[in-house]
Amino acid sequence: MKVEPLDFRELEEKFCGSLLGLALGDTLGELAFTARSRRRLEESLKSLDHLSYTDDTAMAIALAQSLLQEKDLHPQSLGKCFHEAYLQEPWRGYGPGPRRIFSLVTKTGLSYLEAAQKLYRGQGSLGNGAAMRIAPVSLFFLEHPELEAKARLSAAVTHAHPVGQDGAVVLARAVAEVIKLRPPTGLNKVGLITLLLTIAQTEEIREKLHQIIKLLEKEAGLKEAASLLGTSVIVQESMPYALYAFLSHPTNFKEALLAAILQGGDRDTIGAMTGALAGAYLGIKALPKEWLDKLENRDKIETLARKLGHQRQNYSSK
């Protein structure tokens, strides 16, 4: 049976779902650092009137703004957007890597790409910071043949290490793939990971993708998956688990997100990555209204997502 491609309205709902899903995953994941059980988290959510995001969402917003401003991915302009966002709100919880890059650029006049290469004895960062914010690249370059190259370049602004970049590229392709599918049918879990294996360039990421396939085949529980795949700030120990959390509940945004953030580790960033995936697949209507209504800058994020959709149409028609 032939499946009709998504129309622009459907895609726009998925664009909004992905960026808002990222922000919700970030905010709830941050909350889960203190409310570590499902019961405590749900109690906290009911008691709060406002859900604030961290640097994960702030950098995704800056990335979206840079893409819209430049109508392409320009690393120096992107670095400036990240830097300005940090200077405006340094309290968002930025990690040491971006802060060191911004300081180096200010003090030495290096480009952001050059400064990123100085980190960690010249090896660059292999953290998950490039992957956590990658969704706008997936949306803007959705059907562009250079999606992976653009994702890698966006990562290089802060992550010079090949693994740090590879994790972002793989997640970018995953978001782009699921956004084009119409739920609840169409998602082949093992097929998706097999496709991502053709994208991954580092052994560290490829090994974890192979482990995901084995976990899917045995229908492993979340605790086992988190233990095997990892939940740390290193991208090969968090991005793969975010993929698994999404695939554990692909048709239920809430359950996928809870699966992501209640297994410990780097909860907000794993939540952001899982939220971007689940939102991309299910669309904005699947996101809990009671969470969205409390989300900081919800309208701003949704507007950026819609603009990315329209700019993408213009970009792809050139």
C-alpha positions as CSV (number, residue, x, y, z in Angstrom):
1,M,0.0,0.0,0.0
2,K,1.4,3.4,-1.0
3,V,1.8,5.8,1.9
4,E,1.0,9.5,1.0
5,P,3.8,11.9,2.0
6,L,3.1,14.4,4.8
7,D,1.6,17.7,3.7
8,F,3.1,21.0,5.0
9,R,0.5,21.3,7.8
10,E,1.5,17.9,9.1
11,L,5.2,18.7,8.9
12,E,4.7,22.0,10.6
13,E,3.0,20.2,13.6
14,K,6.0,17.9,13.7
15,F,8.5,20.7,13.6
16,C,6.7,22.3,16.6
17,G,6.5,19.0,18.3
18,S,10.3,18.4,18.0
19,L,11.4,21.8,19.3
20,L,8.8,21.9,22.1
21,G,9.5,18.3,22.9
22,L,13.2,19.1,23.2
23,A,12.4,22.0,25.6
24,L,10.0,19.8,27.7
25,G,12.5,17.0,27.9
26,D,15.1,19.5,29.1
27,T,12.8,21.1,31.7
28,L,11.4,17.9,33.1
29,G,14.8,16.3,33.1
30,E,16.2,19.2,35.1
31,L,13.3,18.8,37.5
32,A,14.1,15.0,37.8
33,F,17.5,15.7,39.3
34,T,15.6,16.4,42.6
35,A,12.3,14.6,41.9
36,R,13.8,11.3,41.0
37,S,10.7,9.0,41.1
38,R,7.7,9.1,38.8
39,R,5.5,9.9,41.8
40,R,7.6,12.8,43.1
41,L,8.1,14.2,39.6
42,E,4.3,14.2,38.9
43,E,3.7,15.9,42.3
44,S,6.3,18.6,41.5
45,L,4.8,19.2,38.0
46,K,1.4,19.7,39.6
47,S,2.7,22.2,42.1
48,L,4.7,24.3,39.7
49,D,3.2,27.2,37.7
50,H,6.3,27.6,35.5
51,L,8.7,25.2,33.8
52,S,12.2,26.7,33.2
53,Y,14.7,25.3,30.7
54,T,18.4,25.1,30.8
55,D,21.3,25.7,28.4
56,D,20.1,22.7,26.3
57,T,17.1,24.6,25.1
58,A,18.8,28.0,25.1
59,M,21.4,26.7,22.6
60,A,18.8,25.0,20.5
61,I,17.0,28.4,20.3
62,A,20.2,30.1,19.4
63,L,20.9,27.5,16.7
64,A,17.4,28.0,15.2
65,Q,17.9,31.8,15.2
66,S,21.2,31.5,13.5
67,L,19.8,29.3,10.7
68,L,16.9,31.7,10.1
69,Q,19.2,34.7,10.1
70,E,21.8,33.3,7.8
71,K,19.5,31.0,5.8
72,D,22.3,28.4,6.1
73,L,24.8,27.0,8.6
74,H,27.7,29.5,9.1
75,P,29.9,28.3,12.1
76,Q,31.2,31.8,13.1
77,S,27.8,33.3,13.1
78,L,26.5,30.3,15.0
79,G,29.2,30.7,17.5
80,K,28.3,34.3,18.0
81,C,24.7,33.4,18.6
82,F,25.7,30.8,21.2
83,H,28.0,33.4,22.8
84,E,25.4,36.1,22.9
85,A,22.9,33.7,24.4
86,Y,25.3,32.8,27.1
87,L,26.2,36.4,27.9
88,Q,22.5,37.3,28.2
89,E,21.7,34.3,30.5
90,P,24.9,32.8,31.9
91,W,22.8,31.2,34.7
92,R,21.2,28.6,32.4
93,G,23.6,25.9,33.5
94,Y,26.2,26.0,30.7
95,G,28.9,23.3,30.9
96,P,32.7,24.1,31.1
97,G,33.3,23.5,27.4
98,P,31.2,26.4,26.0
99,R,32.4,28.7,28.7
100,R,36.0,28.0,27.9
101,I,35.4,28.5,24.2
102,F,33.7,31.8,24.7
103,S,36.5,33.0,27.0
104,L,39.2,31.9,24.4
105,V,37.4,33.7,21.6
106,T,37.2,36.9,23.7
107,K,40.7,36.8,24.9
108,T,42.6,35.6,21.8
109,G,40.4,36.5,18.8
110,L,40.3,32.9,17.7
111,S,37.4,31.7,15.7
112,Y,34.8,29.5,17.5
113,L,36.0,26.5,15.4
114,E,39.6,27.2,16.4
115,A,38.8,27.7,20.1
116,A,36.8,24.4,20.1
117,Q,39.9,22.6,18.9
118,K,41.9,23.8,21.9
119,L,39.7,22.0,24.4
120,Y,40.8,18.9,26.3
121,R,44.5,19.0,25.3
122,G,43.6,19.6,21.7
123,Q,41.3,16.6,21.4
124,G,38.0,18.5,21.6
125,S,34.9,17.7,23.5
126,L,33.1,14.4,23.1
127,G,30.2,15.5,25.3
128,N,26.6,15.4,24.3
129,G,26.2,19.2,24.1
130,A,26.1,19.2,20.3
131,A,23.5,16.5,20.1
132,M,21.2,18.0,22.7
133,R,20.6,21.1,20.5
134,I,20.7,19.5,17.0
135,A,17.0,19.4,16.2
136,P,16.8,22.7,14.4
137,V,19.4,21.4,11.9
138,S,17.2,18.4,11.3
139,L,14.3,20.6,10.5
140,F,16.0,23.2,8.4
141,F,17.9,20.7,6.3
142,L,15.2,18.0,6.5
143,E,15.5,16.7,2.9
144,H,18.8,18.3,2.0
145,P,21.6,16.0,0.7
146,E,24.0,17.7,3.0
147,L,22.1,17.2,6.3
148,E,24.9,15.2,7.9
149,A,27.6,17.6,6.8
150,K,25.6,20.6,8.2
151,A,25.0,18.7,11.4
152,R,28.7,17.9,11.8
153,L,29.6,21.6,11.1
154,S,27.1,22.8,13.7
155,A,28.7,20.4,16.2
156,A,32.2,21.5,15.4
157,V,31.5,25.0,16.7
158,T,31.8,23.6,20.3
159,H,32.8,19.9,19.8
160,A,36.0,19.2,17.8
161,H,36.2,15.6,18.9
162,P,35.0,13.2,16.1
163,V,32.8,11.3,18.6
164,G,31.2,14.5,19.9
165,Q,30.3,15.4,16.3
166,D,29.2,11.9,15.3
167,G,26.7,11.7,18.1
168,A,25.1,14.9,16.9
169,V,25.1,13.8,13.3
170,V,23.4,10.5,14.1
171,L,20.7,12.1,16.2
172,A,20.1,14.7,13.5
173,R,19.5,12.0,11.0
174,A,17.2,10.1,13.5
175,V,15.1,13.2,14.0
176,A,14.9,13.8,10.3
177,E,13.8,10.2,9.6
178,V,11.0,10.0,12.2
179,I,9.6,13.4,11.3
180,K,8.8,12.1,7.8
181,L,6.8,9.1,9.2
182,R,3.1,9.1,9.9
183,P,2.4,7.4,13.3
184,P,1.5,5.0,14.6
185,T,2.5,3.0,11.5
186,G,5.7,3.3,9.5
187,L,8.3,3.1,12.2
188,N,10.6,0.2,11.9
189,K,12.7,0.3,15.1
190,V,15.5,-2.0,14.0
191,G,15.4,-0.5,10.5
192,L,15.9,3.0,11.9
193,I,19.0,2.0,13.9
194,T,20.3,0.0,10.9
195,L,20.1,3.2,8.8
196,L,21.9,5.2,11.5
197,L,24.7,2.6,11.4
198,T,25.3,3.7,7.8
199,I,25.6,7.3,9.0
200,A,27.9,6.8,12.0
201,Q,31.6,7.2,11.4
202,T,33.1,6.4,14.8
203,E,33.5,3.0,16.3
204,E,32.2,4.3,19.7
205,I,28.9,5.3,18.3
206,R,28.6,2.3,16.0
207,E,29.1,-0.1,18.9
208,K,26.3,1.5,20.9
209,L,24.0,1.3,17.9
210,H,24.7,-2.4,17.5
211,Q,23.8,-2.7,21.2
212,I,20.5,-0.9,20.7
213,I,19.5,-3.5,18.1
214,K,20.3,-6.3,20.5
215,L,18.3,-4.7,23.2
216,L,15.4,-4.1,20.9
217,E,15.4,-7.7,19.8
218,K,15.2,-9.0,23.3
219,E,12.8,-6.2,24.4
220,A,15.1,-5.3,27.2
221,G,13.9,-3.2,30.1
222,L,14.9,0.4,30.7
223,K,17.2,-0.3,33.6
224,E,19.2,-2.8,31.6
225,A,19.3,-0.5,28.6
226,A,20.5,2.4,30.7
227,S,23.2,0.3,32.3
228,L,24.5,-1.0,29.0
229,L,24.2,2.1,26.9
230,G,25.1,4.6,29.6
231,T,23.5,7.9,30.8
232,S,26.5,10.2,31.3
233,V,27.5,13.5,29.7
234,I,29.7,11.7,27.1
235,V,27.7,11.5,23.9
236,Q,28.2,7.8,23.3
237,E,26.9,7.2,26.8
238,S,23.7,9.2,26.5
239,M,22.6,9.7,22.9
240,P,22.1,6.0,22.4
241,Y,20.0,5.7,25.5
242,A,17.9,8.6,24.4
243,L,17.2,6.7,21.1
244,Y,16.3,3.6,23.1
245,A,14.0,5.6,25.5
246,F,12.1,7.0,22.4
247,L,11.9,3.6,20.8
248,S,10.6,2.0,24.0
249,H,7.4,4.1,23.8
250,P,7.3,5.6,20.3
251,T,3.6,6.4,20.3
252,N,3.4,7.9,23.8
253,F,5.4,11.1,24.3
254,K,4.9,11.2,28.1
255,E,6.1,7.6,28.6
256,A,9.1,8.0,26.3
257,L,10.1,11.1,28.2
258,L,9.7,9.5,31.6
259,A,11.7,6.6,30.3
260,A,14.5,9.0,29.4
261,I,14.8,11.0,32.6
262,L,14.1,8.5,35.4
263,Q,17.1,6.3,34.9
264,G,19.6,8.7,36.3
265,G,22.7,10.3,34.7
266,D,22.5,13.5,32.6
267,R,18.7,13.6,32.9
268,D,18.0,17.0,31.3
269,T,20.1,16.4,28.2
270,I,18.8,12.8,27.7
271,G,15.3,14.3,28.1
272,A,16.0,17.0,25.5
273,M,17.3,14.4,22.9
274,T,14.4,12.0,23.6
275,G,11.9,14.8,23.5
276,A,13.1,16.1,20.2
277,L,12.7,12.6,18.7
278,A,9.3,11.8,20.2
279,G,8.0,15.2,19.4
280,A,9.3,14.9,15.8
281,Y,7.5,11.6,15.4
282,L,4.2,12.4,17.1
283,G,3.8,16.1,16.6
284,I,2.7,18.9,18.9
285,K,-0.8,17.5,19.6
286,A,0.8,14.5,21.4
287,L,2.6,16.7,23.9
288,P,0.8,17.0,27.2
289,K,-1.1,20.3,27.3
290,E,-0.6,20.7,31.0
291,W,3.1,20.7,30.5
292,L,3.1,23.0,27.4
293,D,1.0,25.5,29.2
294,K,3.7,25.9,31.9
295,L,6.7,25.9,29.5
296,E,8.9,29.0,29.5
297,N,8.9,30.9,26.2
298,R,6.5,28.3,24.7
299,D,5.3,30.8,22.1
300,K,8.8,31.8,21.1
301,I,9.9,28.2,20.6
302,E,6.8,27.3,18.6
303,T,7.3,30.4,16.4
304,L,10.9,29.5,15.7
305,A,9.7,26.0,14.7
306,R,7.1,27.3,12.3
307,K,9.7,29.7,10.8
308,L,12.1,26.9,10.2
309,G,9.4,25.1,8.3
310,H,8.8,28.0,6.0
311,Q,12.5,28.8,5.5
312,R,13.1,25.2,4.8
313,Q,10.5,25.4,2.0
314,N,12.3,28.4,0.6
315,Y,15.7,26.8,1.0
316,S,14.8,23.5,-0.6
317,S,13.3,25.3,-3.6
318,K,16.5,27.1,-4.5
